[in-house]
Amino acid sequence: MRFVYADYNATTPMDPAVADAMQPFLTEWFGNASSLHAAGRRARAALEQARRTILGALGDPTGQLVFTSGGTEADNLALLGAAEARQADGRHVVVSAIEHQAVLQAADVLARRGWQVTRLPVTRDGLVEVEALRRALTSDTTVVSIMHANNEVGALQPIAEVAAVVRAHGAWLHTDAVQSFGKVPVNVKTLGVDLLSLSAHKLCGPKGAGALYARRGVTVMPQHVGGPHEHGWRAGTEAVAACVGMARAVELSASHLPAWEAVRRRRDQLVAGLQQRLPDVVLNGHPALRVANTANLSFLGCEGEPLLIALDLEGVAVSTGAACASGSAEPSHVLLAMGLPEAQVRGSIRFSLGWQTTDDDVQALLERVPRVVTRLRAAAHAD
Ligand SMILES: Cc1ncc(COP(=O)(O)O)c(C=O)c1O
């Protein structure tokens, strides 16, 4: 049976060109980037080149970039590090209610340490309202974190508008661009953000690599201490091969951007096709203000987890939301924050396509998903 992967928001396959770029740094050029000898200098040069490549792609060649182990660590460092760096100015942070757990739980840590945390509600479409944000800001607000694209429903937040409000207030804006980078143009100057998180494995790069961008003038308190690596922002010997691979993935993602229109067409064909073939299929999240690859659908009368498992048996890989949340039967905090009815939350499945997804993949999904959903609905009725 043909395997259909429709879970690209969870992770992506590594591009062979990325693996090629990494290969020498895994074997013959194994030096520690902190070593002063030739092997170390070669690693350092590659690391700094990778940093320049990513800063250039983000549109701020003179900005600052710290390599991390992934998006989670970049988010943690942004929230905890920026809040700590500015604690003399105030101890209030604002996050949206639909952030990834890497941001929400970092905010929880701050709350336990005495910070005030505001979780900003979102509309039923999964969008942050700029006016609500304006009202949430206080004289103590130092850090605001609003993601660029939501991982579960794909909703694209109005970051440039948010940034104007946050900047006028004198706070710093962090955006988690883990799910937007490579899918839509991401330029830190156009967006107007102070801090931005990336993860390599969402863009056909290696797992275990990510980065936090910081505008010049912004600083964060390190959350890993030890050596003076990464300009003192993140101690620990740099994973040079992974950083090189991430930079290559970032370069390649620019060449794939035009392919996202085809992704959008396939995603929309999938949604329309499923809604034609099945009753009671609801699209969650804003229908237009969304990244091109994501469709979060509720199959009313079904439960997400059994549906995911039944689809897996049919060779289809999808998700019930955040990959880290699946396995726990917890309903999605994103869909709950959007105020969706319980049945809609419980029956939701996320389809996320890649530029690698083919028309044949979409056809296979249109054959298998209705079959499985119809079977599960009939079984639920018979109970
Ligand atoms: C929006 C968002 N932020 C952060 C992360 C965490 O990234 P990583 O898996 O690299 O730790 C993810 C991964 O699912 C994500 O979707």
The ligand as an SDF file (V2000), in Angstrom:
LIG
                    3D

 16 16  0  0  0  0  0  0  0  0999 V2000
    4.8190   26.4870   16.3370 C   0  0  0  0  0  0  0  0  0  0  0  0
    5.8680   25.5880   16.9070 C   0  0  0  0  0  0  0  0  0  0  0  0
    6.7440   26.0750   17.7850 N   0  0  0  0  0  0  0  0  0  0  0  0
    7.7010   25.3160   18.3170 C   0  0  0  0  0  0  0  0  0  0  0  0
    7.8200   23.9930   18.0090 C   0  0  0  0  0  0  0  0  0  0  0  0
    8.9060   23.1830   18.6230 C   0  0  0  0  0  0  0  0  0  0  0  0
    9.9560   22.9710   17.7180 O   0  0  0  0  0  0  0  0  0  0  0  0
   10.9880   21.7630   17.9240 P   0  0  0  0  0  0  0  0  0  0  0  0
   10.2710   20.5020   17.5590 O   0  0  0  0  0  0  0  0  0  0  0  0
   12.1160   22.0860   16.9890 O   0  0  0  0  0  0  0  0  0  0  0  0
   11.4280   21.7960   19.3470 O   0  0  0  0  0  0  0  0  0  0  0  0
    6.9230   23.4250   17.0980 C   0  0  0  0  0  0  0  0  0  0  0  0
    6.9770   21.9780   16.7690 C   0  0  0  0  0  0  0  0  0  0  0  0
    5.9780   21.3210   16.6360 O   0  0  0  0  0  0  0  0  0  0  0  0
    5.9230   24.2450   16.5370 C   0  0  0  0  0  0  0  0  0  0  0  0
    5.0320   23.7570   15.6660 O   0  0  0  0  0  0  0  0  0  0  0  0
  1  2  1  0
  2  3  1  0
  2 15  2  0
  3  4  2  0
  4  5  1  0
  5  6  1  0
  5 12  2  0
  6  7  1  0
  7  8  1  0
  8  9  2  0
  8 10  1  0
  8 11  1  0
 12 13  1  0
 12 15  1  0
 13 14  2  0
 15 16  1  0
M  END
$$$$
